[in-house]
Amino acid sequence: MSSPITRTLDRFPSHPLLCKLAQQHGVRVTGDARAGSFSGHGVEGRYAFGDDHVHGTFAGHGVTGEFSLGRGQAAVTITRKPFWLPETLLNERIGQGLDALRAALASQPPE
């Protein structure tokens, strides 16, 4: 489908920090620091932590994709979308979400 939408990250998001940010945005996370699932605002998905990254998949509103958060970079790749949804609009919205994640991570005190 599309190439990854990426942003740089100044720090690696730990599981507790991601859970805190998710809760602040009405997203429910179930699981632990190794693997689990999330849901909220019509989107659901699964995640798995590695030593220095988080990988996962998501689906909602007719869009499916994959994400990766690692040391220095966040990436989202759309694997399927409705034919009527312009790819440029979708990429713009995902980019805004990644920018918001980057800002939220930067505003949190170090762990």
PDB file as gemmi writes it, atoms N, CA and C in Angstrom:
CRYST1    1.000    1.000    1.000  90.00  90.00  90.00 P 1                      
ATOM      1  N   MET A   1       0.850  -1.187   0.000  1.00  0.00           N  
ATOM      2  CA  MET A   1       0.000   0.000   0.000  1.00  0.00           C  
ATOM      3  C   MET A   1       0.886   1.237   0.000  1.00  0.00           C  
ATOM      4  N   SER A   2       1.158   1.809   1.146  1.00  0.00           N  
ATOM      5  CA  SER A   2       1.953   3.025   1.187  1.00  0.00           C  
ATOM      6  C   SER A   2       3.270   2.776   1.901  1.00  0.00           C  
ATOM      7  N   SER A   3       4.186   3.698   1.697  1.00  0.00           N  
ATOM      8  CA  SER A   3       5.450   3.613   2.415  1.00  0.00           C  
ATOM      9  C   SER A   3       5.232   4.093   3.844  1.00  0.00           C  
ATOM     10  N   PRO A   4       6.113   3.716   4.760  1.00  0.00           N  
ATOM     11  CA  PRO A   4       5.918   4.094   6.161  1.00  0.00           C  
ATOM     12  C   PRO A   4       5.902   5.610   6.360  1.00  0.00           C  
ATOM     13  N   ILE A   5       5.085   6.046   7.273  1.00  0.00           N  
ATOM     14  CA  ILE A   5       5.062   7.439   7.713  1.00  0.00           C  
ATOM     15  C   ILE A   5       5.915   7.446   8.981  1.00  0.00           C  
ATOM     16  N   THR A   6       6.971   8.235   8.993  1.00  0.00           N  
ATOM     17  CA  THR A   6       7.917   8.176  10.102  1.00  0.00           C  
ATOM     18  C   THR A   6       8.108   9.538  10.775  1.00  0.00           C  
ATOM     19  N   ARG A   7       8.514   9.471  12.020  1.00  0.00           N  
ATOM     20  CA  ARG A   7       8.909  10.638  12.798  1.00  0.00           C  
ATOM     21  C   ARG A   7      10.053  10.207  13.708  1.00  0.00           C  
ATOM     22  N   THR A   8      10.922  11.138  14.020  1.00  0.00           N  
ATOM     23  CA  THR A   8      11.978  10.826  14.971  1.00  0.00           C  
ATOM     24  C   THR A   8      11.420  10.903  16.387  1.00  0.00           C  
ATOM     25  N   LEU A   9      11.956  10.073  17.262  1.00  0.00           N  
ATOM     26  CA  LEU A   9      11.590  10.086  18.676  1.00  0.00           C  
ATOM     27  C   LEU A   9      12.839  10.398  19.483  1.00  0.00           C  
ATOM     28  N   ASP A  10      12.694  11.289  20.444  1.00  0.00           N  
ATOM     29  CA  ASP A  10      13.829  11.653  21.282  1.00  0.00           C  
ATOM     30  C   ASP A  10      14.083  10.623  22.375  1.00  0.00           C  
ATOM     31  N   ARG A  11      13.084   9.797  22.661  1.00  0.00           N  
ATOM     32  CA  ARG A  11      13.253   8.769  23.683  1.00  0.00           C  
ATOM     33  C   ARG A  11      12.380   7.572  23.383  1.00  0.00           C  
ATOM     34  N   PHE A  12      12.780   6.443  23.914  1.00  0.00           N  
ATOM     35  CA  PHE A  12      12.041   5.203  23.719  1.00  0.00           C  
ATOM     36  C   PHE A  12      10.867   5.169  24.690  1.00  0.00           C  
ATOM     37  N   PRO A  13       9.661   4.916  24.214  1.00  0.00           N  
ATOM     38  CA  PRO A  13       8.488   4.884  25.097  1.00  0.00           C  
ATOM     39  C   PRO A  13       8.384   3.555  25.846  1.00  0.00           C  
ATOM     40  N   SER A  14       8.497   3.598  27.145  1.00  0.00           N  
ATOM     41  CA  SER A  14       8.352   2.388  27.954  1.00  0.00           C  
ATOM     42  C   SER A  14       6.879   1.981  28.023  1.00  0.00           C  
ATOM     43  N   HIS A  15       6.626   0.752  28.450  1.00  0.00           N  
ATOM     44  CA  HIS A  15       5.260   0.267  28.596  1.00  0.00           C  
ATOM     45  C   HIS A  15       4.453   1.127  29.572  1.00  0.00           C  
ATOM     46  N   PRO A  16       4.981   1.428  30.781  1.00  0.00           N  
ATOM     47  CA  PRO A  16       4.196   2.270  31.697  1.00  0.00           C  
ATOM     48  C   PRO A  16       3.871   3.650  31.104  1.00  0.00           C  
ATOM     49  N   LEU A  17       4.819   4.225  30.390  1.00  0.00           N  
ATOM     50  CA  LEU A  17       4.573   5.538  29.799  1.00  0.00           C  
ATOM     51  C   LEU A  17       3.526   5.454  28.692  1.00  0.00           C  
ATOM     52  N   LEU A  18       3.610   4.440  27.846  1.00  0.00           N  
ATOM     53  CA  LEU A  18       2.592   4.285  26.800  1.00  0.00           C  
ATOM     54  C   LEU A  18       1.214   4.042  27.398  1.00  0.00           C  
ATOM     55  N   CYS A  19       1.149   3.258  28.481  1.00  0.00           N  
ATOM     56  CA  CYS A  19      -0.144   3.025  29.143  1.00  0.00           C  
ATOM     57  C   CYS A  19      -0.704   4.324  29.707  1.00  0.00           C  
ATOM     58  N   LYS A  20       0.152   5.134  30.295  1.00  0.00           N  
ATOM     59  CA  LYS A  20      -0.281   6.420  30.853  1.00  0.00           C  
ATOM     60  C   LYS A  20      -0.816   7.332  29.745  1.00  0.00           C  
ATOM     61  N   LEU A  21      -0.078   7.428  28.643  1.00  0.00           N  
ATOM     62  CA  LEU A  21      -0.522   8.269  27.527  1.00  0.00           C  
ATOM     63  C   LEU A  21      -1.810   7.723  26.908  1.00  0.00           C  
ATOM     64  N   ALA A  22      -1.913   6.408  26.791  1.00  0.00           N  
ATOM     65  CA  ALA A  22      -3.129   5.799  26.241  1.00  0.00           C  
ATOM     66  C   ALA A  22      -4.332   6.139  27.108  1.00  0.00           C  
ATOM     67  N   GLN A  23      -4.189   5.988  28.414  1.00  0.00           N  
ATOM     68  CA  GLN A  23      -5.293   6.273  29.332  1.00  0.00           C  
ATOM     69  C   GLN A  23      -5.726   7.734  29.225  1.00  0.00           C  
ATOM     70  N   GLN A  24      -4.763   8.633  29.081  1.00  0.00           N  
ATOM     71  CA  GLN A  24      -5.079  10.057  28.953  1.00  0.00           C  
ATOM     72  C   GLN A  24      -5.888  10.339  27.688  1.00  0.00           C  
ATOM     73  N   HIS A  25      -5.821   9.444  26.711  1.00  0.00           N  
ATOM     74  CA  HIS A  25      -6.530   9.639  25.447  1.00  0.00           C  
ATOM     75  C   HIS A  25      -7.669   8.651  25.245  1.00  0.00           C  
ATOM     76  N   GLY A  26      -8.132   8.046  26.336  1.00  0.00           N  
ATOM     77  CA  GLY A  26      -9.299   7.175  26.261  1.00  0.00           C  
ATOM     78  C   GLY A  26      -9.060   5.842  25.592  1.00  0.00           C  
ATOM     79  N   VAL A  27      -7.822   5.374  25.584  1.00  0.00           N  
ATOM     80  CA  VAL A  27      -7.494   4.078  24.986  1.00  0.00           C  
ATOM     81  C   VAL A  27      -7.213   3.093  26.108  1.00  0.00           C  
ATOM     82  N   ARG A  28      -7.836   1.933  26.024  1.00  0.00           N  
ATOM     83  CA  ARG A  28      -7.673   0.888  27.041  1.00  0.00           C  
ATOM     84  C   ARG A  28      -6.596  -0.084  26.586  1.00  0.00           C  
ATOM     85  N   VAL A  29      -5.626  -0.319  27.463  1.00  0.00           N  
ATOM     86  CA  VAL A  29      -4.540  -1.260  27.180  1.00  0.00           C  
ATOM     87  C   VAL A  29      -4.678  -2.448  28.115  1.00  0.00           C  
ATOM     88  N   THR A  30      -4.642  -3.648  27.558  1.00  0.00           N  
ATOM     89  CA  THR A  30      -4.622  -4.864  28.365  1.00  0.00           C  
ATOM     90  C   THR A  30      -3.374  -5.644  27.965  1.00  0.00           C  
ATOM     91  N   GLY A  31      -2.706  -6.181  28.938  1.00  0.00           N  
ATOM     92  CA  GLY A  31      -1.478  -6.913  28.674  1.00  0.00           C  
ATOM     93  C   GLY A  31      -0.397  -6.455  29.623  1.00  0.00           C  
ATOM     94  N   ASP A  32       0.824  -6.724  29.241  1.00  0.00           N  
ATOM     95  CA  ASP A  32       1.956  -6.359  30.089  1.00  0.00           C  
ATOM     96  C   ASP A  32       3.077  -5.777  29.245  1.00  0.00           C  
ATOM     97  N   ALA A  33       4.268  -5.715  29.824  1.00  0.00           N  
ATOM     98  CA  ALA A  33       5.411  -5.103  29.147  1.00  0.00           C  
ATOM     99  C   ALA A  33       5.997  -5.993  28.053  1.00  0.00           C  
ATOM    100  N   ARG A  34       5.382  -7.135  27.804  1.00  0.00           N  
ATOM    101  CA  ARG A  34       5.845  -7.998  26.710  1.00  0.00           C  
ATOM    102  C   ARG A  34       4.879  -7.980  25.538  1.00  0.00           C  
ATOM    103  N   ALA A  35       3.572  -8.098  25.816  1.00  0.00           N  
ATOM    104  CA  ALA A  35       2.585  -8.154  24.732  1.00  0.00           C  
ATOM    105  C   ALA A  35       1.200  -7.865  25.276  1.00  0.00           C  
ATOM    106  N   GLY A  36       0.321  -7.443  24.383  1.00  0.00           N  
ATOM    107  CA  GLY A  36      -1.046  -7.165  24.794  1.00  0.00           C  
ATOM    108  C   GLY A  36      -1.863  -6.591  23.662  1.00  0.00           C  
ATOM    109  N   SER A  37      -2.952  -5.954  24.056  1.00  0.00           N  
ATOM    110  CA  SER A  37      -3.850  -5.359  23.073  1.00  0.00           C  
ATOM    111  C   SER A  37      -4.316  -3.994  23.565  1.00  0.00           C  
ATOM    112  N   PHE A  38      -4.923  -3.246  22.658  1.00  0.00           N  
ATOM    113  CA  PHE A  38      -5.450  -1.920  22.991  1.00  0.00           C  
ATOM    114  C   PHE A  38      -6.718  -1.683  22.188  1.00  0.00           C  
ATOM    115  N   SER A  39      -7.579  -0.802  22.710  1.00  0.00           N  
ATOM    116  CA  SER A  39      -8.793  -0.443  21.990  1.00  0.00           C  
ATOM    117  C   SER A  39      -9.281   0.914  22.466  1.00  0.00           C  
ATOM    118  N   GLY A  40      -9.888   1.624  21.569  1.00  0.00           N  
ATOM    119  CA  GLY A  40     -10.473   2.916  21.894  1.00  0.00           C  
ATOM    120  C   GLY A  40     -10.738   3.722  20.645  1.00  0.00           C  
ATOM    121  N   HIS A  41     -11.778   4.540  20.676  1.00  0.00           N  
ATOM    122  CA  HIS A  41     -12.140   5.429  19.564  1.00  0.00           C  
ATOM    123  C   HIS A  41     -12.325   4.664  18.249  1.00  0.00           C  
ATOM    124  N   GLY A  42     -12.853   3.425  18.331  1.00  0.00           N  
ATOM    125  CA  GLY A  42     -13.125   2.657  17.128  1.00  0.00           C  
ATOM    126  C   GLY A  42     -11.921   1.968  16.525  1.00  0.00           C  
ATOM    127  N   VAL A  43     -10.796   1.975  17.218  1.00  0.00           N  
ATOM    128  CA  VAL A  43      -9.581   1.326  16.728  1.00  0.00           C  
ATOM    129  C   VAL A  43      -9.146   0.300  17.752  1.00  0.00           C  
ATOM    130  N   GLU A  44      -8.674  -0.833  17.268  1.00  0.00           N  
ATOM    131  CA  GLU A  44      -8.145  -1.849  18.169  1.00  0.00           C  
ATOM    132  C   GLU A  44      -6.887  -2.437  17.554  1.00  0.00           C  
ATOM    133  N   GLY A  45      -6.080  -3.071  18.394  1.00  0.00           N  
ATOM    134  CA  GLY A  45      -4.854  -3.655  17.882  1.00  0.00           C  
ATOM    135  C   GLY A  45      -4.122  -4.467  18.916  1.00  0.00           C  
ATOM    136  N   ARG A  46      -2.968  -4.958  18.507  1.00  0.00           N  
ATOM    137  CA  ARG A  46      -2.114  -5.762  19.359  1.00  0.00           C  
ATOM    138  C   ARG A  46      -0.704  -5.172  19.312  1.00  0.00           C  
ATOM    139  N   TYR A  47       0.055  -5.404  20.384  1.00  0.00           N  
ATOM    140  CA  TYR A  47       1.423  -4.919  20.441  1.00  0.00           C  
ATOM    141  C   TYR A  47       2.331  -5.969  21.071  1.00  0.00           C  
ATOM    142  N   ALA A  48       3.623  -5.854  20.808  1.00  0.00           N  
ATOM    143  CA  ALA A  48       4.641  -6.700  21.424  1.00  0.00           C  
ATOM    144  C   ALA A  48       5.896  -5.864  21.615  1.00  0.00           C  
ATOM    145  N   PHE A  49       6.467  -5.936  22.803  1.00  0.00           N  
ATOM    146  CA  PHE A  49       7.693  -5.223  23.112  1.00  0.00           C  
ATOM    147  C   PHE A  49       8.902  -6.103  22.838  1.00  0.00           C  
ATOM    148  N   GLY A  50       9.943  -5.513  22.288  1.00  0.00           N  
ATOM    149  CA  GLY A  50      11.260  -6.128  22.184  1.00  0.00           C  
ATOM    150  C   GLY A  50      12.180  -5.379  23.128  1.00  0.00           C  
ATOM    151  N   ASP A  51      13.458  -5.616  23.035  1.00  0.00           N  
ATOM    152  CA  ASP A  51      14.405  -4.936  23.914  1.00  0.00           C  
ATOM    153  C   ASP A  51      14.419  -3.426  23.717  1.00  0.00           C  
ATOM    154  N   ASP A  52      14.314  -2.997  22.477  1.00  0.00           N  
ATOM    155  CA  ASP A  52      14.394  -1.564  22.206  1.00  0.00           C  
ATOM    156  C   ASP A  52      13.354  -1.089  21.200  1.00  0.00           C  
ATOM    157  N   HIS A  53      12.215  -1.788  21.149  1.00  0.00           N  
ATOM    158  CA  HIS A  53      11.155  -1.392  20.214  1.00  0.00           C  
ATOM    159  C   HIS A  53       9.814  -1.973  20.633  1.00  0.00           C  
ATOM    160  N   VAL A  54       8.776  -1.408  20.067  1.00  0.00           N  
ATOM    161  CA  VAL A  54       7.421  -1.926  20.194  1.00  0.00           C  
ATOM    162  C   VAL A  54       6.894  -2.067  18.770  1.00  0.00           C  
ATOM    163  N   HIS A  55       6.380  -3.233  18.452  1.00  0.00           N  
ATOM    164  CA  HIS A  55       5.761  -3.463  17.149  1.00  0.00           C  
ATOM    165  C   HIS A  55       4.310  -3.838  17.372  1.00  0.00           C  
ATOM    166  N   GLY A  56       3.465  -3.530  16.401  1.00  0.00           N  
ATOM    167  CA  GLY A  56       2.074  -3.915  16.541  1.00  0.00           C  
ATOM    168  C   GLY A  56       1.283  -3.755  15.263  1.00  0.00           C  
ATOM    169  N   THR A  57       0.030  -4.141  15.365  1.00  0.00           N  
ATOM    170  CA  THR A  57      -0.915  -3.991  14.265  1.00  0.00           C  
ATOM    171  C   THR A  57      -2.155  -3.294  14.798  1.00  0.00           C  
ATOM    172  N   PHE A  58      -2.906  -2.678  13.901  1.00  0.00           N  
ATOM    173  CA  PHE A  58      -4.134  -2.001  14.291  1.00  0.00           C  
ATOM    174  C   PHE A  58      -5.158  -2.094  13.180  1.00  0.00           C  
ATOM    175  N   ALA A  59      -6.421  -1.913  13.552  1.00  0.00           N  
ATOM    176  CA  ALA A  59      -7.512  -1.907  12.579  1.00  0.00           C  
ATOM    177  C   ALA A  59      -8.638  -1.040  13.126  1.00  0.00           C  
ATOM    178  N   GLY A  60      -9.235  -0.267  12.257  1.00  0.00           N  
ATOM    179  CA  GLY A  60     -10.378   0.536  12.640  1.00  0.00           C  
ATOM    180  C   GLY A  60     -10.802   1.465  11.537  1.00  0.00           C  
ATOM    181  N   HIS A  61     -12.089   1.698  11.437  1.00  0.00           N  
ATOM    182  CA  HIS A  61     -12.653   2.619  10.439  1.00  0.00           C  
ATOM    183  C   HIS A  61     -12.256   2.217   9.021  1.00  0.00           C  
ATOM    184  N   GLY A  62     -12.111   0.906   8.775  1.00  0.00           N  
ATOM    185  CA  GLY A  62     -11.771   0.421   7.444  1.00  0.00           C  
ATOM    186  C   GLY A  62     -10.295   0.492   7.102  1.00  0.00           C  
ATOM    187  N   VAL A  63      -9.466   0.910   8.041  1.00  0.00           N  
ATOM    188  CA  VAL A  63      -8.027   1.045   7.818  1.00  0.00           C  
ATOM    189  C   VAL A  63      -7.304   0.002   8.666  1.00  0.00           C  
ATOM    190  N   THR A  64      -6.335  -0.679   8.080  1.00  0.00           N  
ATOM    191  CA  THR A  64      -5.484  -1.591   8.840  1.00  0.00           C  
ATOM    192  C   THR A  64      -4.031  -1.216   8.588  1.00  0.00           C  
ATOM    193  N   GLY A  65      -3.200  -1.562   9.557  1.00  0.00           N  
ATOM    194  CA  GLY A  65      -1.793  -1.238   9.380  1.00  0.00           C  
ATOM    195  C   GLY A  65      -0.925  -1.801  10.472  1.00  0.00           C  
ATOM    196  N   GLU A  66       0.325  -1.400  10.416  1.00  0.00           N  
ATOM    197  CA  GLU A  66       1.344  -1.825  11.363  1.00  0.00           C  
ATOM    198  C   GLU A  66       2.044  -0.597  11.902  1.00  0.00           C  
ATOM    199  N   PHE A  67       2.580  -0.727  13.123  1.00  0.00           N  
ATOM    200  CA  PHE A  67       3.357   0.369  13.685  1.00  0.00           C  
ATOM    201  C   PHE A  67       4.584  -0.169  14.383  1.00  0.00           C  
ATOM    202  N   SER A  68       5.563   0.704  14.511  1.00  0.00           N  
ATOM    203  CA  SER A  68       6.796   0.365  15.202  1.00  0.00           C  
ATOM    204  C   SER A  68       7.292   1.621  15.910  1.00  0.00           C  
ATOM    205  N   LEU A  69       7.574   1.477  17.194  1.00  0.00           N  
ATOM    206  CA  LEU A  69       8.167   2.564  17.965  1.00  0.00           C  
ATOM    207  C   LEU A  69       9.496   2.040  18.475  1.00  0.00           C  
ATOM    208  N   GLY A  70      10.577   2.715  18.128  1.00  0.00           N  
ATOM    209  CA  GLY A  70      11.889   2.243  18.542  1.00  0.00           C  
ATOM    210  C   GLY A  70      12.763   3.384  18.993  1.00  0.00           C  
ATOM    211  N   ARG A  71      13.992   3.045  19.295  1.00  0.00           N  
ATOM    212  CA  ARG A  71      14.944   4.075  19.699  1.00  0.00           C  
ATOM    213  C   ARG A  71      15.204   4.984  18.508  1.00  0.00           C  
ATOM    214  N   GLY A  72      14.703   6.200  18.619  1.00  0.00           N  
ATOM    215  CA  GLY A  72      14.949   7.189  17.584  1.00  0.00           C  
ATOM    216  C   GLY A  72      13.905   7.327  16.501  1.00  0.00           C  
ATOM    217  N   GLN A  73      12.964   6.390  16.376  1.00  0.00           N  
ATOM    218  CA  GLN A  73      12.012   6.506  15.272  1.00  0.00           C  
ATOM    219  C   GLN A  73      10.679   5.833  15.577  1.00  0.00           C  
ATOM    220  N   ALA A  74       9.627   6.461  15.072  1.00  0.00           N  
ATOM    221  CA  ALA A  74       8.278   5.892  15.074  1.00  0.00           C  
ATOM    222  C   ALA A  74       7.859   5.753  13.613  1.00  0.00           C  
ATOM    223  N   ALA A  75       7.206   4.648  13.293  1.00  0.00           N  
ATOM    224  CA  ALA A  75       6.766   4.425  11.914  1.00  0.00           C  
ATOM    225  C   ALA A  75       5.395   3.766  11.908  1.00  0.00           C  
ATOM    226  N   VAL A  76       4.553   4.199  10.974  1.00  0.00           N  
ATOM    227  CA  VAL A  76       3.234   3.608  10.757  1.00  0.00           C  
ATOM    228  C   VAL A  76       3.116   3.305   9.267  1.00  0.00           C  
ATOM    229  N   THR A  77       2.703   2.088   8.965  1.00  0.00           N  
ATOM    230  CA  THR A  77       2.495   1.681   7.577  1.00  0.00           C  
ATOM    231  C   THR A  77       1.050   1.221   7.424  1.00  0.00           C  
ATOM    232  N   ILE A  78       0.343   1.794   6.482  1.00  0.00           N  
ATOM    233  CA  ILE A  78      -1.032   1.404   6.187  1.00  0.00           C  
ATOM    234  C   ILE A  78      -0.981   0.227   5.221  1.00  0.00           C  
ATOM    235  N   THR A  79      -1.675  -0.853   5.564  1.00  0.00           N  
ATOM    236  CA  THR A  79      -1.697  -2.027   4.692  1.00  0.00           C  
ATOM    237  C   THR A  79      -3.000  -2.141   3.901  1.00  0.00           C  
ATOM    238  N   ARG A  80      -4.069  -1.485   4.389  1.00  0.00           N  
ATOM    239  CA  ARG A  80      -5.342  -1.485   3.669  1.00  0.00           C  
ATOM    240  C   ARG A  80      -6.153  -0.273   4.080  1.00  0.00           C  
ATOM    241  N   LYS A  81      -6.852   0.305   3.118  1.00  0.00           N  
ATOM    242  CA  LYS A  81      -7.719   1.445   3.395  1.00  0.00           C  
ATOM    243  C   LYS A  81      -8.904   1.392   2.448  1.00  0.00           C  
ATOM    244  N   PRO A  82      -9.995   2.061   2.817  1.00  0.00           N  
ATOM    245  CA  PRO A  82     -11.134   2.122   1.895  1.00  0.00           C  
ATOM    246  C   PRO A  82     -10.751   2.876   0.614  1.00  0.00           C  
ATOM    247  N   PHE A  83     -11.288   2.474  -0.497  1.00  0.00           N  
ATOM    248  CA  PHE A  83     -10.948   3.103  -1.781  1.00  0.00           C  
ATOM    249  C   PHE A  83     -11.283   4.591  -1.810  1.00  0.00           C  
ATOM    250  N   TRP A  84     -12.305   4.989  -1.055  1.00  0.00           N  
ATOM    251  CA  TRP A  84     -12.763   6.380  -1.099  1.00  0.00           C  
ATOM    252  C   TRP A  84     -11.960   7.310  -0.194  1.00  0.00           C  
ATOM    253  N   LEU A  85     -11.089   6.769   0.643  1.00  0.00           N  
ATOM    254  CA  LEU A  85     -10.308   7.589   1.573  1.00  0.00           C  
ATOM    255  C   LEU A  85      -9.001   8.011   0.909  1.00  0.00           C  
ATOM    256  N   PRO A  86      -8.819   9.311   0.670  1.00  0.00           N  
ATOM    257  CA  PRO A  86      -7.597   9.773   0.005  1.00  0.00           C  
ATOM    258  C   PRO A  86      -6.350   9.455   0.841  1.00  0.00           C  
ATOM    259  N   GLU A  87      -5.365   8.865   0.193  1.00  0.00           N  
ATOM    260  CA  GLU A  87      -4.133   8.481   0.887  1.00  0.00           C  
ATOM    261  C   GLU A  87      -3.418   9.703   1.469  1.00  0.00           C  
ATOM    262  N   THR A  88      -3.461  10.824   0.784  1.00  0.00           N  
ATOM    263  CA  THR A  88      -2.787  12.017   1.305  1.00  0.00           C  
ATOM    264  C   THR A  88      -3.414  12.482   2.618  1.00  0.00           C  
ATOM    265  N   LEU A  89      -4.745  12.414   2.708  1.00  0.00           N  
ATOM    266  CA  LEU A  89      -5.425  12.797   3.947  1.00  0.00           C  
ATOM    267  C   LEU A  89      -5.072  11.834   5.076  1.00  0.00           C  
ATOM    268  N   LEU A  90      -5.081  10.559   4.777  1.00  0.00           N  
ATOM    269  CA  LEU A  90      -4.735   9.546   5.769  1.00  0.00           C  
ATOM    270  C   LEU A  90      -3.301   9.739   6.263  1.00  0.00           C  
ATOM    271  N   ASN A  91      -2.370   9.943   5.350  1.00  0.00           N  
ATOM    272  CA  ASN A  91      -0.968  10.170   5.729  1.00  0.00           C  
ATOM    273  C   ASN A  91      -0.817  11.419   6.588  1.00  0.00           C  
ATOM    274  N   GLU A  92      -1.562  12.464   6.252  1.00  0.00           N  
ATOM    275  CA  GLU A  92      -1.511  13.704   7.028  1.00  0.00           C  
ATOM    276  C   GLU A  92      -1.994  13.473   8.462  1.00  0.00           C  
ATOM    277  N   ARG A  93      -3.108  12.758   8.608  1.00  0.00           N  
ATOM    278  CA  ARG A  93      -3.658  12.485   9.944  1.00  0.00           C  
ATOM    279  C   ARG A  93      -2.722  11.614  10.771  1.00  0.00           C  
ATOM    280  N   ILE A  94      -2.136  10.615  10.150  1.00  0.00           N  
ATOM    281  CA  ILE A  94      -1.197   9.754  10.870  1.00  0.00           C  
ATOM    282  C   ILE A  94       0.033  10.549  11.273  1.00  0.00           C  
ATOM    283  N   GLY A  95       0.506  11.398  10.397  1.00  0.00           N  
ATOM    284  CA  GLY A  95       1.638  12.264  10.730  1.00  0.00           C  
ATOM    285  C   GLY A  95       1.328  13.170  11.913  1.00  0.00           C  
ATOM    286  N   GLN A  96       0.118  13.715  11.954  1.00  0.00           N  
ATOM    287  CA  GLN A  96      -0.286  14.553  13.093  1.00  0.00           C  
ATOM    288  C   GLN A  96      -0.306  13.739  14.385  1.00  0.00           C  
ATOM    289  N   GLY A  97      -0.778  12.496  14.303  1.00  0.00           N  
ATOM    290  CA  GLY A  97      -0.790  11.631  15.471  1.00  0.00           C  
ATOM    291  C   GLY A  97       0.615  11.316  15.961  1.00  0.00           C  
ATOM    292  N   LEU A  98       1.519  11.052  15.033  1.00  0.00           N  
ATOM    293  CA  LEU A  98       2.908  10.786  15.417  1.00  0.00           C  
ATOM    294  C   LEU A  98       3.559  12.028  16.019  1.00  0.00           C  
ATOM    295  N   ASP A  99       3.232  13.197  15.477  1.00  0.00           N  
ATOM    296  CA  ASP A  99       3.749  14.447  16.051  1.00  0.00           C  
ATOM    297  C   ASP A  99       3.240  14.636  17.479  1.00  0.00           C  
ATOM    298  N   ALA A 100       1.971  14.310  17.695  1.00  0.00           N  
ATOM    299  CA  ALA A 100       1.392  14.422  19.039  1.00  0.00           C  
ATOM    300  C   ALA A 100       2.056  13.430  20.001  1.00  0.00           C  
ATOM    301  N   LEU A 101       2.322  12.207  19.541  1.00  0.00           N  
ATOM    302  CA  LEU A 101       3.022  11.226  20.367  1.00  0.00           C  
ATOM    303  C   LEU A 101       4.414  11.727  20.719  1.00  0.00           C  
ATOM    304  N   ARG A 102       5.105  12.242  19.747  1.00  0.00           N  
ATOM    305  CA  ARG A 102       6.463  12.766  19.986  1.00  0.00           C  
ATOM    306  C   ARG A 102       6.430  13.885  21.029  1.00  0.00           C  
ATOM    307  N   ALA A 103       5.491  14.800  20.916  1.00  0.00           N  
ATOM    308  CA  ALA A 103       5.370  15.904  21.876  1.00  0.00           C  
ATOM    309  C   ALA A 103       5.010  15.389  23.264  1.00  0.00           C  
ATOM    310  N   ALA A 104       4.100  14.409  23.326  1.00  0.00           N  
ATOM    311  CA  ALA A 104       3.703  13.850  24.623  1.00  0.00           C  
ATOM    312  C   ALA A 104       4.878  13.158  25.301  1.00  0.00           C  
ATOM    313  N   LEU A 105       5.653  12.408  24.533  1.00  0.00           N  
ATOM    314  CA  LEU A 105       6.821  11.734  25.101  1.00  0.00           C  
ATOM    315  C   LEU A 105       7.834  12.752  25.614  1.00  0.00           C  
ATOM    316  N   ALA A 106       8.029  13.825  24.843  1.00  0.00           N  
ATOM    317  CA  ALA A 106       8.994  14.854  25.243  1.00  0.00           C  
ATOM    318  C   ALA A 106       8.558  15.591  26.502  1.00  0.00           C  
ATOM    319  N   SER A 107       7.261  15.681  26.730  1.00  0.00           N  
ATOM    320  CA  SER A 107       6.762  16.447  27.871  1.00  0.00           C  
ATOM    321  C   SER A 107       6.742  15.630  29.171  1.00  0.00           C  
ATOM    322  N   GLN A 108       6.937  14.326  29.081  1.00  0.00           N  
ATOM    323  CA  GLN A 108       6.907  13.462  30.267  1.00  0.00           C  
ATOM    324  C   GLN A 108       8.258  13.493  30.973  1.00  0.00           C  
ATOM    325  N   PRO A 109       8.258  13.471  32.300  1.00  0.00           N  
ATOM    326  CA  PRO A 109       9.524  13.430  33.017  1.00  0.00           C  
ATOM    327  C   PRO A 109      10.258  12.106  32.762  1.00  0.00           C  
ATOM    328  N   PRO A 110      11.573  12.125  32.822  1.00  0.00           N  
ATOM    329  CA  PRO A 110      12.340  10.872  32.616  1.00  0.00           C  
ATOM    330  C   PRO A 110      11.956   9.826  33.665  1.00  0.00           C  
ATOM    331  N   GLU A 111      12.024   8.581  33.244  1.00  0.00           N  
ATOM    332  CA  GLU A 111      11.664   7.476  34.151  1.00  0.00           C  
ATOM    333  C   GLU A 111      12.870   6.989  34.899  1.00  0.00           C  
TER     334      GLU A 111                                                      
END                                                                             
